[in-house]
Amino acid sequence: DEADPFLSSRSRSAMSEDHRNALNALLYRTGEASRSLMLVLATNRPGDLDAAVTDRVDDAVLFGLPDAAGREALVRVCFEK
């Protein structure tokens, strides 16, 4: 799901030591290219991600905001359930 809460910049002062250790462990394990691992991230705020995380991202797919008709279709889907 959302990557920014877990993969946010380590320069933030509010990051707990456990959070920092988990992020460092992930970065250590994803430091080299691998054919057996694909990491898919989702974020609304890519600028908040740690620089080491964004350095490891090979491809990015950007999804724009829906127009009025698209928003209406999304609302209809939600209310039809």
ChimeraX attribute file (.defattr): number of C-alpha atoms within 10 A of each C-alpha:
attribute: neighborCount
match mode: 1-to-1
recipient: residues
	/A:1	8
	/A:2	11
	/A:3	16
	/A:4	18
	/A:5	13
	/A:6	14
	/A:7	25
	/A:8	21
	/A:9	19
	/A:10	18
	/A:11	10
	/A:12	11
	/A:13	7
	/A:14	8
	/A:15	13
	/A:16	11
	/A:17	9
	/A:18	9
	/A:19	16
	/A:20	17
	/A:21	11
	/A:22	14
	/A:23	19
	/A:24	15
	/A:25	11
	/A:26	12
	/A:27	16
	/A:28	10
	/A:29	9
	/A:30	15
	/A:31	12
	/A:32	8
	/A:33	11
	/A:34	8
	/A:35	5
	/A:36	5
	/A:37	8
	/A:38	9
	/A:39	7
	/A:40	10
	/A:41	13
	/A:42	13
	/A:43	14
	/A:44	11
	/A:45	12
	/A:46	16
	/A:47	12
	/A:48	17
	/A:49	18
	/A:50	19
	/A:51	15
	/A:52	15
	/A:53	17
	/A:54	15
	/A:55	9
	/A:56	14
	/A:57	11
	/A:58	7
	/A:59	8
	/A:60	10
	/A:61	6
	/A:62	8
	/A:63	7
	/A:64	6
	/A:65	8
	/A:66	11
	/A:67	9
	/A:68	9
	/A:69	9
	/A:70	11
	/A:71	12
	/A:72	12
	/A:73	12
	/A:74	12
	/A:75	11
	/A:76	11
	/A:77	10
	/A:78	9
	/A:79	7
	/A:80	6
	/A:81	5
